[in-house]
């Protein structure tokens, strides 16, 4: 059991020194345990890299059942009278970019206030990486927009949103945006995965039209900075503009317009694996995340502010 706990820590941290710190062990003790595990399995299990270690194919194959078993054992020993004030659980979560700017700090501050001994680690979210992390156990939960989910993944709906088109004040399309104008313009696409098409392109394709994408970035904040100083357009969730970027959007007098074609609502979801469904600490943490990420910005929408300026 001690060897398994060491392998789990190294797998999660991908670094022997950090694994030792998380286990409150010395690095030589962790290295010694790894040597014993290698002897038992007749496999290297982890290979050195420039930044730490990476698992071998054997370790990757062992990992799902190993982590699932440890989680189940811990859950069976977890006290029913869970007390966040004294709990020291480490949580790992990925939050989609459009919520991360407000969500990461809010989750951290709320967690520190309620559970000062707990630790939280945030990962970059993409649809594929978050699902892989949930499956492998390197993530405890993730917040994003997931179209389909495996059967062993639980989901909680958080909030809805919609895409709008943002442009600088004074743009020639600021007074109104038609489908022809939208497709004739040049756009900045936001996609954490780096793919050349996004949700908006899928909806636009249903009209038989395409748009010209000149720039692909990973973060909505970068796209808004670009359009505030150019004639490019970008599509962003309205909640992102109304929330963390509101002050900057108003400072740059960014204009927003509804997309001139039919779209679907965005639904933000919180997901986690079946193995953590009944774990008291993780149940509490998911409740905290749901409270933070499930509350949309409640100020006057910037889209109305922009429309008022045009009037």
C-alpha positions in Angstrom: 0.0 0.0 0.0 2.8 2.4 0.7 4.4 1.7 -2.7 1.0 2.3 -4.4 0.6 5.7 -2.6 4.1 6.7 -3.7 3.3 5.7 -7.3 0.1 7.7 -7.2 1.8 10.8 -5.9 4.5 10.6 -8.6 1.9 10.1 -11.3 -0.1 13.1 -10.1 2.9 15.4 -9.6 5.0 14.1 -12.5 8.0 15.1 -10.3 9.7 13.1 -7.5 10.5 16.1 -5.4 6.9 17.4 -5.4 5.6 13.9 -4.8 7.8 13.7 -1.7 6.5 17.0 -0.5 2.9 16.0 -1.0 3.5 12.8 1.0 5.5 14.5 3.7 8.4 12.2 2.9 12.0 12.8 2.0 13.0 12.6 -1.6 15.4 9.7 -0.9 12.6 7.7 0.7 10.4 8.3 -2.3 13.2 7.3 -4.7 13.8 4.2 -2.7 10.1 3.3 -2.8 10.2 3.8 -6.6 13.2 1.5 -6.9 11.3 -1.2 -5.0 8.2 -0.8 -7.2 10.3 -1.0 -10.3 11.8 -4.3 -9.0 8.4 -5.7 -8.3 6.9 -4.8 -11.6 10.1 -5.4 -13.7 9.4 -2.0 -15.4 10.9 1.5 -15.1 7.4 2.9 -14.4 8.7 6.5 -14.8 11.3 8.0 -17.1 13.2 11.2 -16.4 12.4 14.3 -18.5 13.7 17.9 -18.5 11.0 19.0 -16.0 10.4 15.8 -14.0 9.2 12.3 -15.0 6.7 10.8 -17.4 5.0 7.4 -17.0 5.9 4.4 -19.1 3.2 2.4 -21.0 3.1 -0.1 -18.1 2.4 2.7 -15.6 -0.3 4.3 -17.8 -2.0 0.9 -18.1 -1.8 0.3 -14.3 -3.0 3.8 -13.4 -6.8 3.8 -13.8 -7.4 0.7 -11.6 -4.6 1.8 -9.1 -6.1 5.2 -8.6 -9.6 4.0 -8.5 -8.8 1.5 -5.8 -6.9 4.0 -3.6 -9.8 6.5 -3.9 -12.3 3.9 -2.9 -10.2 2.8 0.1 -9.8 6.5 1.2 -13.5 7.1 0.8 -14.3 4.1 3.0 -12.1 5.5 5.8 -13.3 9.1 5.4 -15.1 10.3 8.5 -18.8 11.0 8.2 -18.5 14.2 10.2 -16.3 15.9 7.5 -14.9 19.2 8.8 -13.5 21.5 6.1 -11.7 23.6 8.8 -9.4 20.7 9.6 -9.3 18.8 6.3 -6.1 18.8 4.3 -7.3 17.3 1.0 -5.6 18.4 -2.2 -8.0 19.2 -5.0 -7.3 19.3 -8.8 -9.6 21.1 -11.1 -9.6 22.5 -14.7 -11.8 25.6 -15.4 -12.7 26.7 -18.9 -11.1 30.0 -20.0 -14.3 32.1 -20.1 -14.8 31.4 -16.4 -11.3 31.0 -15.2 -10.5 34.8 -14.9 -13.2 35.1 -12.2 -13.5 31.5 -11.1 -9.9 30.6 -10.2 -9.5 33.5 -7.8 -13.0 33.1 -6.3 -12.6 29.3 -5.8 -9.1 29.8 -4.2 -10.3 32.5 -1.8 -13.4 30.7 -0.8 -11.5 27.5 -0.2 -8.8 29.2 1.8 -11.4 30.9 4.0 -13.3 27.7 4.7 -10.5 25.1 4.6 -7.1 26.7 5.3 -5.3 23.4 5.3 -6.6 22.3 1.9 -4.7 22.7 -1.4 -6.0 23.4 -4.9 -4.2 23.0 -8.2 -5.7 24.4 -11.4 -5.0 22.9 -14.9 -5.5 24.4 -18.3 -8.9 23.2 -19.7 -9.6 21.8 -23.1 -12.5 19.4 -23.8 -10.1 16.5 -24.5 -7.5 17.2 -21.8 -10.2 17.5 -19.1 -12.0 14.3 -20.0 -8.6 12.5 -20.1 -7.7 14.0 -16.7 -11.0 12.9 -15.2 -10.6 9.4 -16.5 -6.9 9.1 -15.5 -7.5 10.6 -12.1 -5.1 13.5 -12.6 -8.2 15.8 -12.3 -10.9 15.6 -9.6 -13.4 17.7 -11.5 -13.6 20.1 -14.4 -15.8 23.0 -15.5 -16.5 23.5 -19.2 -19.0 22.9 -22.0 -19.1 19.1 -22.6 -21.3 17.9 -25.5 -21.0 14.2 -24.6 -19.7 12.4 -21.6 -18.6 8.8 -20.7 -21.1 6.8 -18.6 -18.8 6.8 -15.5 -18.7 10.6 -15.4 -21.2 12.6 -13.4 -22.4 16.0 -14.4 -24.0 19.1 -12.8 -25.3 22.0 -14.9 -24.0 25.3 -13.7 -25.3 28.2 -15.9 -26.1 29.1 -19.4 -24.7 31.8 -21.7 -24.6 32.8 -25.3 -22.0 34.0 -27.9 -22.0 37.6 -29.1 -19.8 39.4 -31.6 -17.4 42.0 -30.2 -15.7 44.8 -32.0 -14.1 48.2 -31.3 -16.2 51.3 -30.9 -16.4 53.1 -34.3 -16.2 49.9 -36.3 -18.1 50.1 -39.5 -20.4 47.3 -38.4 -21.0 48.7 -34.9 -24.4 50.1 -35.8 -25.7 46.7 -37.0 -24.4 43.4 -38.1 -25.9 41.3 -40.9 -24.9 37.8 -42.0 -23.2 39.2 -45.1 -21.2 41.6 -43.0 -20.3 39.0 -40.5 -18.9 36.6 -43.2 -17.2 39.4 -45.1 -15.2 40.5 -42.0 -12.0 39.0 -40.7 -12.1 37.3 -37.3 -10.1 36.3 -34.3 -10.9 32.7 -33.2 -10.5 31.7 -29.5 -9.8 28.0 -28.9 -7.7 26.5 -26.1 -7.0 23.5 -28.2 -5.6 25.4 -31.2 -8.1 24.0 -33.6 -8.9 26.0 -36.7 -12.7 26.0 -36.2 -14.9 26.6 -33.2 -18.6 26.3 -32.1 -19.5 29.5 -34.0 -18.2 28.0 -37.2 -20.3 24.9 -36.7 -23.4 27.0 -36.3 -22.5 29.3 -39.2 -21.9 26.2 -41.4 -25.6 25.3 -41.0 -26.4 28.5 -43.1 -24.0 27.3 -45.8 -21.6 30.1 -45.0 -18.0 30.4 -43.7 -15.9 33.2 -42.2 -12.3 34.3 -42.6 -10.2 33.6 -39.5 -6.9 35.6 -39.5 -5.8 34.9 -35.9 -6.2 31.9 -33.5 -5.6 32.6 -29.8 -6.0 30.5 -26.7 -7.7 33.1 -24.4 -10.7 35.4 -24.8 -8.8 38.3 -23.1 -6.2 38.2 -25.9 -8.9 38.3 -28.6 -10.6 41.3 -27.0 -7.3 43.2 -26.8 -6.7 42.6 -30.5 -10.2 43.7 -31.6 -10.1 46.8 -29.4 -7.2 48.0 -31.6 -8.1 46.7 -35.0 -11.0 46.1 -37.4 -11.1 42.4 -36.6 -14.1 40.8 -35.0 -14.3 38.1 -32.4 -17.0 36.0 -30.8 -17.1 35.6 -27.0 -19.5 34.5 -24.3 -21.6 37.4 -23.2 -21.0 36.4 -19.5 -17.3 36.9 -20.0 -17.8 40.5 -21.1 -20.3 41.2 -18.4 -18.1 39.7 -15.7 -14.4 39.8 -15.4 -13.7 41.8 -18.6 -16.5 44.4 -18.1 -14.3 47.2 -16.8 -11.8 46.7 -19.7 -14.5 46.4 -22.3 -16.1 49.7 -21.2 -12.7 51.4 -21.0 -12.0 50.4 -24.6 -15.6 51.1 -25.5 -16.0 47.7 -27.1 -19.3 47.1 -28.9 -21.2 43.8 -28.9 -23.8 42.6 -31.3 -26.0 39.5 -31.5 -24.8 37.0 -34.0 -26.8 37.3 -37.2 -27.7 33.6 -37.4 -29.3 31.0 -35.3 -27.1 29.6 -32.4 -27.5 27.4 -29.4 -27.1 28.4 -25.8 -23.9 27.6 -24.0 -24.3 25.3 -21.0 -21.5 25.3 -18.5 -21.1 22.0 -16.6 -19.2 20.6 -13.7 -18.0 17.0 -14.2 -16.3 14.4 -12.0 -15.7 10.6 -12.0 -17.8 8.0 -10.4 -14.9 7.1 -8.1 -15.2 10.5 -6.3 -19.0 10.5 -6.2 -19.4 9.7 -2.5 -16.2 11.2 -1.1 -17.1 13.7 1.6 -14.3 16.1 0.9 -14.8 16.1 -2.8 -18.6 16.5 -2.4 -18.0 19.6 -0.3 -15.4 21.0 -2.8 -17.8 20.4 -5.8 -20.5 22.3 -3.9 -18.1 25.2 -3.4 -17.2 25.1 -7.2 -20.8 25.0 -8.1 -21.6 28.0 -6.0 -18.8 30.0 -7.5 -19.2 29.0 -11.2 -22.9 28.7 -11.1 -23.6 32.3 -10.3 -23.7 34.5 -13.4 -22.7 38.2 -13.3 -25.8 40.1 -12.3 -25.0 43.7 -13.4 -26.6 45.5 -16.4 -25.4 43.6 -19.6 -22.7 45.4 -21.5 -24.7 44.7 -24.7 -27.4 47.0 -23.4 -24.8 49.6 -22.6 -23.4 49.4 -26.1 -26.8 49.7 -27.6 -27.5 52.7 -25.5 -24.4 54.5 -26.7 -25.4 53.9 -30.3 -28.8 55.3 -29.6 
